Amino acid sequence: MNYNLLKSLSTVVFLYFLSVQVLLAQNSNQQAQITQPFHLTAIPWESEEVHKDAFLKLIEATCLVVAKQQDEKGAIIDPYLHREHQYSTPYFAFAVGVLLKAEHGDLLKEAGIKAMEHSTLAFSQGSKAIPDEHGEFFISPLSNALALYQPHVSKKQFELWQKRMKTPLVEVMQNLDGRTNNWRTYAMKGEWNRAQHQLSTKAFATEFIETAWTQYSQKIRIVNDKWNMYQDWSSDPQSLAVEAVGRGNLIALATEGYDGPSSIEILEAVRRGTYTSLYTQAPDGQAPPNGRTDNHIFNDVLYQLAFEVMAEDAWKNGNKYLAGQYRRAANLAFKSIHRWQRKSGPFSGSFYITKNHFDPGDRVGYQPASQWGNYTGAFIQHLSEAWLIRQSAIPQFPAPTEIGGYAFTTDNRFGAFFANAGGFQVMINLRGATVPKYGLSWTPLGAVRMVKSGWDGRLGPSDGEHDLTKTPSFKMKTGNGTLVDSYRPQSGISFGPEWMERGHWVRIADVPATYQAEAEIHFVHPLLVRFTIHYNFVTGRGGPYFSQEFILTPDLLVTRLKNAQDLPFGLTVPLLENDGNQLLTEISENSAHTGFSVNGDQQYFIGLNEDIQTDSSGESIQSTYGWLKPVRFESKDPSIDLLVYPKSASGISAKEIKKTFEWKKNGFSTALASIEGNQYRGVHAAGGEREAMDLDGDGIVDVTFDQKCLFMFQLKKGKIHRVETDRNVIMKYQNKTYHLSASEPITLNF
């Protein structure tokens, strides 16, 4: 990293977002921008270049498989539905067009031309001729594909396609006035693309977009959100997976030259919303879970595309540092999808639909709209758009999810909490779904993700589906006499409290109608985040109250679950045991772990109470990742203390972690790190908040500041190599004095 650039770049970051905050300040719902004053990472960081040609390899490999599903008319036939489904054919046509532009995919040219012929014909015949009446989804890819195919077809055929693509929107878009969620953003983006290609008038496109923005709820869905995330209003809580769809289409509209009356407002909203998504992205590149279509492969491609667009936008506007963060985040998202490419059989080269290795015919983690044809189409469509967007050679900087040092709550309509220390992210649902979506809850109450940089976050804990259509087993009387439904046996799972109710164990994931959570943030630093999650009975007295304290570090997490009432309780851990392939799992008296291989990534859950014990008698539950075994940790102590250790192949053993673990005053120590109050001392980094620090734990102060500050050190062989603070301070270290400026890392030469 070139730290000499950071002073000027940090100033540009502030100026870049100042206009966003000023514009949105009139809306009382808007909050301050998420800030991350530090640039240093907890572990050594190096830029890893990903050339855009790598996109083409995945697009072409997938298109070769898709082409095998094409019928004689040019339609892509879903191999599981045995019919053309939704937008699979036009998305394939666009992807092949991009390959031809890149001088790839000559073997696919005829298939692409046939797909264009078939899709434009269906488009010209109106919504009833379009598969599943998905006309909105046809407009943009077909309009943009015309120029890609012009060199490869006759003038007569090209002009015929142009004529077909001028079919009025009222004929193409089924239920023109009724579709007001993210589907309308496809039409907004598409109509602007048609206007750009002279397939419709700019006046019509502008009128349609402005009406959709001001009258058909598109503005209020994103501008009124706390962080400008897109609210689809198709579930409660909102879907963080679908969020990227609506916002993504508005990003395309805003950055592809739309200049209507609301253009500035749209642009600033999507800038702020996409900036927020830098903090919801997992350190392993995954988009956040929650809601329908969560943990689908194309979610990560949507995040990649949004980051690619915003990287170019920031670069064009002179914000080199933010552009570098976006480029890095885009690369993380792209790298995260590789594990889902199929390696054998007739579909080799293409990708699974959801994040597991089950046959797509088993529909593990699917919703009704999840099909091979449409979501494979979405994968190649958006990855092709990402290839077109990436134009500038942008130097990378660490993404916010790799730096850490933040904790925040989304808008209550999403109801999620994110915390990250040094590239170790925790996501917790503060609300669970109470209204069935396709009969299931896609958003369970409790912790659903713990992911560390350079480590496979699917090892969990993750979440299991909750069947909201189950008939209640019995009525439970609350403290004020109210009868509420209770379910037996449990069908949902998350990382959270479990307690005994009338002789039966109840998980927090199974009572979203009566429980919610609140996040209390105590301390936030790039190396240490302390917070508490409070689980409350939302209708008043009547259920147990739990508080779960978290100490989050770059290496591991320690949590303490406490219950205010005198009743048996435990802490539930969802242990991934099968994702289409059997994982290596082990459950002992006081710990549990899972991993993909002996020498690969592993996740350890280690009980810290002396008398702690585990119970794994519960039935396994299916999740989008695979099958989860519920493991309940119990203790007779007033609290249940658990250590979560994401071990990489090169990490020290879990036995060594447990052996060296020792509680300290307001903290703990292990072979990896020591936490005392608001200070962290590890192998590669140290820091916290204070006027001084003992770097080696010998009781002697090694470094001092002239005032209390947040500070961070990168270490080499126990000595300070780089330093950064959150304010202007004077530092003394090894008989030298350093004048430090806020948020400007310096390197110490020894």
Secondary structure, 3 states (H helix, E strand, C coil): CCHHHHHHHHHHHHHHHHHHHHHHCCCCCCCCCCCCCCCCCCCCCCCCCCCCHHHHHHHHHHHHHHHCCECCCCCEEECCCCEECCCHHHHHHHHHHHHHHCCCCHHHHHHHHHHHHHHHHHHHCCHHHCHHHCHHHHHHHHHHHHHHHHHHCCHHHHHHHHHHCCCCHHHHCCCCCCCCCHHHHHHHHHHHHHHHCCCCCHHHHHHHHHHHHHCCCHHHHHHCCCCCCCCCCCCCCCCHHHHHHHHHHHHHHHHCCCCCCCHHHHHHHHHHHHHHHHHHCCCCCCCCCCCCCCCEHHHHHHHHHHHHHHHHHHHHCCCHHHHHHHHHHHHHHHHHCHHHECCCCCCCCCECCECCCCCHHHCCCCCCCCCHHHHHHHHHHHHHHHHHHCCCCCCCCCCHHHHEEEEEECCCCCCEEEEEECCEEEEEECCCCCCCECCEECCCCEEEEEEECCCCHHHCCCCECEECCCCCCEEEECCCCCEEEECCCCCCECEEEEEEECCEEEEHHHCCCCEEEEEEEEEEECCEEEEEEEEEECCCCCCCCEEEEEEECCCCEEEEEEECCCCCEEEEEEEEEECCCECEEEECCCEEEEECCCCCCEEEEEECCCCCEEECCCCCEECCCCEEEEEEEECCCCEEEEEEEEECCCCCCHHHHHHHCEEECCEEECCCEEEECCEEEECCEEEEEEEEECCCCCCCCCEEEEEEEEEEEEEECCEEEEEEECCCEEEEECCEEEEECCCCCEECCC
